[in-house]
């Protein structure tokens, strides 16, 4: 991405965050252009060049636009992930040499077991699953890994979707259901994790252009 376009998108990201703090939930193309001090046409050109589908001078959801810009600017990355389920399988994946070789770092593990919450696995702290959504928002986590018992997998997947996690890697036999825009990978624990991670990463990178939802 060209530096000038990246700078404009960074400025737009700051503006949108400010508007959301002021209680705004949607924003028009005209408002964005005025705050950037450029024309509507110039704004449309910047967004189109960045691979964001634009639908004329309409109002868009600030939350969705923020999510798209944060992904474009690298605030969302698959190099860090949350794992839900800190039992035997989860512990094995946290310590996986394959994950380390492909640059994937587990930044937090989540569970409901009070005997596990507060402990650490290979330096990764186990946290109550109730904190998953708030921490994912704060840390801009895009990848969630599920290693829970099968009967808990769908519930955890729903939490990850609510947390705006964009990629779910499911290691349970449960075939979970997620919205179409979520990248879902169902994997056996004995699969080639490195190859699958690279495949997921490629799908994540190529998940564009976006068309923003109108309010």
N, C-alpha and C positions, 0 to 999 in steps of 0.2 A: 504494500500500500504506500502511495506517495506521502512524503512528509507533510505537505500542505493539507492534504485531505485528512490525514491522521490528526493533525493539530486542530482542524475544524471540528472533527468528531469528538475530540477530547473537550473542546470548549462547549460543544452541545451537551455532552455528558454532564458537565458541571452545571449548566443551565437547568437541565431536566431534574437533577438532584435538588437544586434550590427550589424549583417549582413544586416538587413533591413535598418538600419540607413546609412549604407555604399552604399545603393542603390540596393542591391541584391533583386531579386524577387523569386529566386528558389535556392535550395541547394541539394547537393547529400548526400547520406548516407556516402560516404567516407569523405567528408568535415566535416560532423558532428562528425564522429568518430575521425578524426585527431584533431579537436579542443577539444574534450573531452579526448584525449590521450588514447583512447581505440581501440580495433579492431572492424572491421565491424561486426563480429559475436557477440561481446559483446553488441554493440549498438542494433543490431536486437533483441537480447535476452531481453534487457531492454525495448524496445518499445513493444515487443510482450507480455511480462509479465504485462505491464501497460495496455494492452488491445487495443493497436494501431496496426491495420493491416499493415504489411510491404510488399512491392512488390519488394524485391531485391535491388541491388545497382543501384538505379535510382535517378532522380532529382524530388524534390517535391516543391510544392508551399509553400513559407515561411509563407505567411499570413494564410493559412489554418492550417499549422502545429502549428503556434503560437496559433491559436484559440483553437485547440485540447488540447495543453499543458496547456493553461490557465484554461480551463475547468477542466482538470484532477487535477490540483494543487489547485483548489478552488478559482481561480481568478474570475471565472464566477459562480454566485450563484443565485438561485431563491428567496433568502431572500430579495432581493431588486428589485424593478421594476419601470418602467416608465409607466405613463398612458397618453394616447392621447385622449383629449376631457375633458375639465374641466367644463363642464356644469352640469346639475342636476344629471345625472347618475354618471359622473366622481367624482363629489364632494361627492356623497353618498358612493362610494367605497373607496375614500381616507380616509373617516372617519369611515370605516367599522370596527366594533369590531371583526368580524370573521377574517379579514385579520390580525389584531393585535394578536389574539389568536394563529394563526398558524405561527406567526413570519414573516409575509410578510410586508415589509415597502415600501411605495411609496416614492421614493426619488425625483421625479420631475414630474410635470404635464405639458402638452403641449396643446396649442390651437392656433387658428388664430384670435380670437376675441381680438381686441386691448383693450377692456374694462376689459378683464380678465388677459391679459399678465401683469406680474409685481405684481399681487396680490398674496395672500397666502390663502390656504385652509387647515386648521388644521396644520399649520406650513410648508406645502408643497408649494413651489413657482411655479407659473404658468409661463412657458417660451414659447417663440415663437416656433412653431413646426419646423421651419427651423433649429433650433439648435439640434434637436433630434439626428441626425446621429453622429455629432461630440461629443456630450456629452455621448452617448452610448458607443462609442469607448473609451473615456477617463475613464469612470467609470466602464467599463466591465459589462454592463447590459445585462443579458441573457433573461429577461422576459419583454415583452411589452403588455400592456393592452389597448384595443381599446374601447372607449365609445363615439366616434364621431357620428355625424349624419350619417345615412346609406350611403349616397352618397359620403362621404369622407373616408369611412372605407378602401376601397381597396388602395387608394392613401397612406394612413397612413401605411397600412400593407407593401406596397412596400418600404416605407422609413425604416421601421423596418428591413426588410430583407437586405436592403443595409447597414444598421448599424450593421449587423451580429448578431442581436437579434435572439436567437435560439428557443424561445417559444413565441407564440402569443396567447393571451387570448382575444377572441372577444366577446363583450357583445352587439353587434349590430345585427339586423336581417339580415344584408347583409352577404351572404356566400362568404367570400373572398377566393382568390386563392393564394397559396404560394408554393414554391418549396417543393419537397418530404422530404427533410432533415429537414424542419422546423416543429416543433411540434405545431399543431393548435388545439385550444379548442374553440368551439362555445358554449356559455352559456347564458341562460336566467338570467336576474338580480335577479330573485326570487329563483334561485337554491341554493343548499347547497354548499356554497363557500368553506367551510373548506374541505369537502370530495373531491371536484373537485381539489382544490389546491394540496392536498396530492397525488391524482392520476396523476396530471401533473408532480409533483416533481419526482414521481417514474419513469415515462416515461423518464424524463430528465436524471436521474441517469443511467438508463438502456440503454441509447442511445449510445451503444458501443458494440463490438469493431468498431473502425473507420478504413476505408481504405483510405489512402491519395491519392489525385488526382495527377497523373503524369503531369509534364510540357511537 
